[in-house]
Amino acid sequence: MAKDCVGFIGLGDMGEPMAACVLAAGYPVVSCANRSRKAIDALQAKGLEEVSSPAEVGARADILITCVLDEAQTEHVLRGPNGALSRLKPGAVVIITSTLSPGYCQALAEAAAAGGIDLIDCPVSGARPRAEQGTLTLICGGDPAIIERCRSVLESMGSIHHCGPVGMGQIAKLVNQGMLYGILKLLGEGRALASAYGMDLDTLMGVLSQSMGNSAAGENWEMFAAIWPHAAKLGQKDLNLCIEAARARGVAMPLIEARRHMSWEMPDDA
């Protein structure tokens, strides 16, 4: 039996290795160029087929994966001029891997359902190294039967964690992001204190790795330091989404609110 054709829109820092994993699993993948041809050219060598627009991706796709920055970009590639959603066939599935608001994903799922199209919200965690390895955490919200239909495609990119109906993947990811960027700030302050007293920071991080203050953020400190300008931009977006989601249900989040208004310079400079 022929495998589903996977459309992939958003071949950036995360999307390119994710699409490569889908190709490696033997799925036909179609995509279109956006700001750069670098990823398209690299993936064509692995079997990717290029088409002219998101609409053409949608026309070919049985499963459509989007991996773009935010709601504005998601809206553009799905429902803008030449957007993919208008060309998707009934029975197709849209998988949103961006971190967005749960309400937006729920509204988008309702609009897609009117055309016989299913939607899964599936933000990911793990950064590029794990995207390259196909070991991302896939934080899914949606109908279990639809997730099961897409299981093989999803598992080519990482491990599935089903959180409930559409929108719950985003809620879990926003909780994760609020905690992550709060912990990174705490680590930055702790490192600043240790440095002020002349302590070797590698020694400090070694102690923390074997203590109750250990965290994935600490274990990946060097990676975050290397990509901080990009990570900080994403963090500010995600904390805003987290706070908006909390306010919508009357949930107080004073620590995350405070973190949002603190410096977003490199953590060691805080």
C-alpha positions in Angstrom: 0.0 0.0 0.0 1.3 3.4 -1.0 2.3 5.7 1.9 0.6 9.0 2.6 2.1 12.0 0.9 3.4 14.4 3.5 3.3 18.1 2.8 5.8 20.1 5.0 5.6 23.9 5.2 8.4 25.6 7.2 11.8 24.2 6.6 13.7 26.3 9.1 16.0 25.4 12.0 13.6 22.7 13.3 11.5 22.0 10.1 14.4 21.0 7.9 15.7 18.1 10.2 12.1 17.1 11.0 11.3 16.8 7.2 14.5 14.9 6.8 13.3 12.3 9.3 10.0 11.9 7.5 11.9 11.3 4.3 14.2 8.8 6.0 11.1 6.9 7.1 10.2 6.4 3.4 7.4 8.9 3.0 7.1 11.1 -0.1 7.4 14.7 1.1 6.5 17.9 -0.9 7.3 21.4 0.2 7.8 24.9 -1.2 10.6 27.5 -0.8 10.1 30.5 1.4 12.9 32.9 2.3 15.8 30.6 1.5 16.5 27.8 -0.9 19.2 26.2 1.3 16.9 23.7 3.0 15.0 22.9 -0.1 18.2 22.2 -2.0 19.5 20.0 0.8 16.3 18.0 1.2 15.8 17.5 -2.6 19.0 15.5 -2.5 17.2 13.2 0.0 14.0 12.9 -2.1 11.9 16.0 -1.3 9.7 17.2 -4.2 9.4 21.0 -4.5 6.2 22.7 -5.6 5.4 26.3 -6.2 3.3 27.4 -3.2 1.6 26.3 0.0 -1.6 25.8 -2.0 0.2 23.3 -4.2 1.6 21.6 -1.1 -2.0 21.3 0.2 -3.2 19.9 -3.1 -0.7 17.0 -2.9 -0.7 16.3 0.8 -2.6 13.6 2.7 -0.9 14.8 5.9 0.2 18.4 6.1 2.8 19.5 8.7 3.4 23.2 9.4 6.5 24.3 11.3 6.5 28.1 11.2 7.1 30.8 13.8 3.7 32.0 15.0 0.0 32.4 14.4 0.5 35.1 11.7 2.8 32.8 9.7 0.5 29.8 10.3 -2.5 31.8 9.1 -0.6 32.9 6.0 0.5 29.5 4.9 -2.9 27.9 5.7 -5.5 30.5 4.9 -3.7 33.3 3.2 -3.5 33.9 -0.6 -2.3 30.6 -2.0 -2.8 29.0 1.4 -2.8 25.2 1.8 -6.1 24.7 3.6 -8.2 25.6 0.5 -6.6 22.8 -1.5 -6.5 20.0 1.0 -8.7 17.1 0.2 -11.5 15.9 2.6 -9.9 13.2 4.9 -6.5 15.0 5.0 -4.9 15.8 8.4 -3.1 19.1 9.4 -0.4 18.7 12.1 0.5 22.1 13.7 4.0 21.8 15.2 4.4 25.5 16.1 3.7 26.8 19.6 0.5 28.8 19.3 -2.5 29.7 21.5 -4.8 26.8 22.3 -7.8 28.9 21.3 -6.4 29.6 17.9 -5.8 25.9 17.3 -9.3 25.0 18.4 -10.8 27.6 16.1 -8.7 26.4 13.2 -9.7 22.8 13.9 -13.4 23.8 13.7 -12.8 25.6 10.4 -10.9 22.7 9.0 -13.6 20.2 10.1 -16.1 22.1 8.0 -14.2 20.9 4.9 -13.8 17.3 6.2 -10.2 17.9 7.4 -8.8 16.8 10.7 -6.3 18.8 12.8 -3.8 17.9 15.5 -1.9 20.5 17.5 1.5 19.0 18.1 4.1 21.5 19.4 7.5 19.9 19.8 10.3 20.1 22.4 13.9 19.2 22.1 15.7 21.7 19.9 17.6 21.0 16.7 20.0 18.2 17.9 17.0 16.0 18.9 15.1 17.0 15.7 18.1 15.7 13.7 18.0 12.4 15.7 14.3 12.0 15.4 13.9 12.0 19.2 11.7 15.1 19.7 9.0 15.2 22.3 5.7 15.5 20.3 3.1 17.2 22.5 -0.2 16.2 20.8 -3.7 17.4 21.2 -6.5 15.8 19.1 -8.7 12.9 18.4 -6.9 9.6 19.4 -8.0 8.0 16.1 -6.4 10.7 14.1 -3.2 10.6 16.0 -3.2 6.9 15.5 -3.6 7.3 11.8 -0.6 9.6 11.8 1.5 7.6 14.2 4.1 6.4 11.8 4.8 9.9 10.4 4.9 11.3 13.9 7.1 8.6 15.3 9.7 9.3 12.6 10.2 12.6 14.3 10.0 11.6 18.0 7.9 10.2 20.8 4.1 11.0 21.0 2.6 12.3 24.2 -1.2 12.6 23.8 -2.5 15.4 26.1 -6.2 15.4 25.3 -8.3 17.1 22.6 -7.1 19.8 20.3 -5.5 22.7 22.2 -4.2 20.5 25.0 -0.9 20.0 23.3 -0.4 23.8 23.3 -1.4 24.0 27.0 1.3 21.4 27.9 3.9 23.1 25.8 3.1 26.6 27.2 3.5 25.2 30.8 6.8 23.7 29.7 8.0 27.0 28.2 7.0 29.0 31.2 9.0 26.7 33.4 12.0 26.5 31.1 12.5 30.2 30.7 12.0 30.8 34.5 14.6 28.1 35.2 17.0 29.6 32.7 16.7 33.0 34.5 17.3 31.4 37.9 20.4 29.6 36.5 21.7 32.8 35.1 21.3 34.5 38.5 22.9 31.6 40.3 25.9 31.5 37.9 26.3 35.3 38.4 26.5 34.8 42.2 29.0 32.0 41.9 31.1 34.0 39.4 31.1 37.0 41.8 32.7 34.9 44.5 35.3 33.5 42.1 33.8 30.0 41.8 34.5 28.0 38.6 31.2 27.8 36.7 31.9 24.3 35.3 32.3 23.1 38.9 29.0 24.8 39.8 27.2 23.2 36.9 28.7 19.8 37.9 27.4 20.2 41.4 23.9 21.2 40.2 23.8 18.2 37.8 24.0 15.9 40.9 21.8 17.9 43.2 18.2 18.8 43.6 18.7 21.9 41.5 19.3 19.8 38.4 17.2 20.5 35.3 17.2 19.9 31.6 17.8 23.6 31.2 21.1 23.3 33.2 22.1 20.1 31.4 21.7 22.0 28.0 23.1 25.3 29.2 25.8 25.6 26.6 23.3 24.9 23.8 21.0 27.7 25.1 23.9 30.0 25.4 24.9 29.4 21.8 21.4 30.1 20.4 20.3 32.6 22.9 19.2 35.5 20.6 16.9 33.0 18.8 15.8 31.3 22.0 15.0 34.6 23.7 12.8 35.6 20.9 10.9 32.4 21.1 10.7 32.6 24.9 9.1 36.0 24.9 6.5 34.9 22.4 5.7 31.7 24.3 5.5 33.4 27.7 3.1 35.9 26.3 1.0 33.0 25.0 1.2 31.3 28.3 0.0 34.4 30.2 -2.8 35.0 27.8 -4.0 31.4 28.2 -3.8 31.7 32.0 -5.8 35.0 32.0 -8.5 33.4 29.8 -9.2 31.0 32.7 -8.5 33.3 35.6 -5.3 31.5 36.6 -2.7 33.7 38.4 0.9 33.2 37.2 2.9 35.8 39.2 6.3 34.1 38.6 5.9 33.8 34.9 4.5 37.4 34.7 7.6 38.6 36.6 9.9 36.7 34.3 8.3 38.2 31.2 9.3 41.7 32.4 12.8 40.8 33.4 15.9 41.3 31.2 16.2 39.1 28.1 19.9 39.5 27.8 22.1 36.5 27.9 21.3 34.8 31.3 24.9 35.2 32.7 24.5 39.0 32.0 21.3 39.3 34.0 
